[in-house]
Amino acid sequence: MTAHIIDGKAIAADLRARVAGEVARVKREHGLVPGLAVVLVGNDPASEVYVRSKHTQTQAAGMASFEHKLPADVAEADLLALIGKLNRDPAVHGILVQLPLPKSIHTETIINAIDPAKDVDGLHPNNAGRLAGGFAALAPCTPLGCIILTKSVHASLEGMNALVIGRSNLVGRPLVQLLLNENATVTIAHSRSRDLPKLAAGADLLYAAVGRPEMVRGDWIKPGATVIDVGINRIPVEGGKPRLVGDVAYQEALNVAGAITPVPGGVGQMTVACLLVNTLRAACAIAGLPAPGV
């Protein structure tokens, strides 16, 4: 048995097309153009690639895209002043500050300064708290993408045993809340957890988000389980380009899992598509319109 490979690229393309359709509708019916502002501090090459991709896809969906590039040595006060300006700008419905920030800037202060209604990264304590309480909230994009990919395999996650490996604020913790909202039974594991292989053996749904190359081995996985690999790790290759691998030993897992996301071509594709979803949802909420159909 070989696992069904979940095509993140195709699922993300379908989602972007649906977002573009809804953007066209709210423009036509309400004269509303959703706007996303992305703030990049410094010139981290990986962050620059992400920001370029966000800009291209935002425009392709028919939204307004605002880019703000600041030098790595920008004063925290100047960054806060820019966020204040974007909070007040009626053309901007989503604000994303690309992480990580330089060490001279306090990340929590910056996240807390973003208007929760425009916090399309879902990291503001208001959104995190609402999500934890089971209320409507803007949720982080990567966990949202994980849920959509899982539901491409299982129409309902109700009663399924889910294991989330990793407890970051960006992926692990919000993913647990989203799984609870789907009525899954959730275990969260991390670097201090004992006997990870045993925990994994009972999971119908396994989410690996630890940032350790190929940590999850094939013999950990319950036969037929759905495996969602959030990891993106660059492995140096002598004399060549680094190889991209996930947190799951993919070749081993292929022979055991029922379905699995590849790296690349899996979760990464969904993150930007879900950012567009969040921007559209935020624009409709701010304008007092009903939630869009995506």
N, C-alpha and C positions, 0 to 999 in steps of 0.2 A: 504493500500500500504506500502510495506517495501522497503527501499532503496536497490539498487544494491551495494554490498560491493566490493570496488575496491581492488583487491588482489595484494598489493605491493610486496609481497614475490615472486609470480609467475612472475610478470612483470619484477622485478629486476633480477630474475634467467634467464629469456629469454634475457634480455639486456646483462648480463654477458657472456652468451653463444655466443651472436653475437660479442661481443668484442673479446672473445678468438679466434673466427674464423678469424677476421680481423688481430689480432696479429700474428696468425700462417701464414697468407698470406703475411704480410709485412716482416716477418722473411724469408720466403721461397723466395719471389721475390726480396727482397732488402737487406737481411742480417741485418735487423734492429730489435733490441730487445728494446721495450720501457721500460724505467726505472723510478721508482717512489721512491723518498727519502722522508721519514717522520721523522720529528724532534719532539721529545717529551721532554719538559722541566718539571722536577719535577715528582711527582708520584700521580697525581690525579687519583683515581680509575676509574672514568667514561672515562677519556681520555685514560687510559691504555687499557680498553676494546675496544674502537674505533680503537686504533692503532693496536692492535692484529688482529682485524677483517680486517683492511685495508691490513695488511701484508699477511694474509692467502688468501684473495681474489685476491690480486695483483699476487701472485705466481700461483694461480689456473688459472688465465687468460693467463699464459705464459709470464708474464712480470718479469723484474728484480725488486726486492724489497730491498731497503736500509733503515735500521732503525738506527736512532741516538738518544740515550737517554742521556740527560744531567741533572745534579743535579739542584734542585730548586734554589740554590744560585749561579748559573753560572753567570759570568759577561756578560753584554750586548755585550761588545767588542768580547768576545769569541764566542757568538752565531752568531754575524755578520761575524766573520772570517769563521765559518763553512758554513754559507750561501754563502759567497764569493767562497769558495772551491766547493760547489755543483753547483753554477752558471757556473763555469769553467769546470766541469766534463762532458765529452761528453757522458758518459754512463747514465747520469741522465737527463731525459726530463721533469720530474715533481717534484716540491718541495712543500711540505706541512708542515707548522709549526703548530702543534696542538694548538688550542686556547681553553681556556684562558691561557695566559702566567702569570707568577708570577708578582706581582705589581712592583717589582724592575726593570722590563723590559718594555720599551716603545713599545707597540704593533705596532703602526703606523710606527716607525723606522724600525722594523723587516720586516713588510709587504713591505715597500718601497724598502728594500734591495734585495728582490727576483727578479730575471730576469723575466720581464713580460711574456716572451715566455715560461717560466717554471712554471708560477703561476697558478697551477691547482685548487687553491681555488677561483680564479677569483676576488681577493680582491685588487690587485695592482691598484693604480689610473689610470694607462694606460688602463687596462682591463675594469675597472668600467666606465671610460670615453668613451671608444669605444662602450661599450654596450649601454650606454645612448645615444650615437650618432647614434645608429642603424648600427654600423659597426661590422665586424666579430671580435669576442673576446672570450677569455676563460671566461665563466660565472660560478658563484658559483654553487656548485653541488646540494644543496637542492632545489633551485628554478628550476633548470633544471629537477630534478626529479618530481617536482610538475607539470610541463608542460607535461611531458611524461605520468604521471598518468591521467591528465585531457584528454589528447588526446586518451587514451584508451577507453574513454566514447564518446568523440565528435571528429570526424575526422577533423573538422575545428572549430576554436574558433572565426572566423570572425564575427564581429558585436555583439558578446555576451557581456552582462554587467558583469564585474568582479569586486569584492570587495576584496582588500587585507587589512587585519587587522594586522598592525605591519609594522614598517618602518626601521628595522635594515639593516645594510650594508650587512649582511650575507644572509638575506632572503627577507624581504619586498621590499626594493628598487630595487634590481636586478630582482625580480619576476615581478614588474611593467613593467620594460623594455622588458622582454621576452614576456609578454602578449601583449604589444604594437606591438612587432614584429609579433605576431600572428593576428594582426588587431582586438583585443578585445577592448572594451571601458572600461577604467580602472579608478576606484576610489581607493585611498589609505586612510585608516583610521588608527587612533592611539589613544593613551590615552587621547588626548585633543579633539578628535572628539565629536561633539554633536549628540545625538540621533542615536547611533549605530544600534539599532534594525530597525529603519526606513531605514538606508542605506542598511542593510542586506536584507531587504524585497524586494529590487529591483534587487538583484544580481542573475544572472543565474549561476555564478561561485563564490564560496565564499572560500577564503583562510584565515585560522586562524593561525597567527604566532606571538602571543603575550606573550606566556609563563605564562598564567594565567589559572589554571585548570578549565575546563568546563565553561568558561566565555560566550561562544556563546550558547544561549539556543535554544531549538527546535522551539519555537514560533517566533524566529527572522528570520528563514529560509524561503525563498520563496518556496512554494510547487514545487517539481520536480527539485530543484537546485542541482548542483554538489558541494559537500563540500570536500575540501582538508584540513585536519587537520595536521598542522606542529608541534603542541605542543607535548612535552614529559615532563610530570610533575609526580613526585613521591609523592604519597599521603601516609603518615604513616598509618600503620594498626597495631592496638594494638596486640602485641605478634606475629606478623607475618611479612612477607616480604612486603615492600611498594608496593602499587598498582600503576600501570602506567596508567595515563589518559591523554587525549589530551586537547586542548583549547576549544573543542566543547563538549557539553553534548550529548554524543554518543547515548544513549538509546532514548533520546527525539528526536534527529535529524533523527534517523532511520525511524521514522513514517512520516517524512515530506519530506526529501531530495529524489532526484531521484537516486543519487549515493553518496557514502561517503567512505573515507579512514578510516580504523580502527587504533587504537593506542593500542599496537604495531601492526606491520604488514602492515603499510602503507608507509608513506613518508620516515621513517627512513631506510627502506630497500633500497630505491632508491639512497640515498646519496653516499654510497660507490660505487655502480654500476656506477653512473655518474662521480665519481672520476676516475674510470678506463677509461671511455669514454674520459674525458679531457686529461688524460695522453697519450692515444693513439693519440688523435688529435694533442697534443703538439709535440709528437715524429715525426709525419708525417710532420708537419709544419716546424720544426727545420731542418729535413732532406731534405726539399724541395720537398716532395712527395705530390700527390693529397690528399685531405681530405679523411679519411676512410669512409666506408659505414655504419657508426653508428652515 
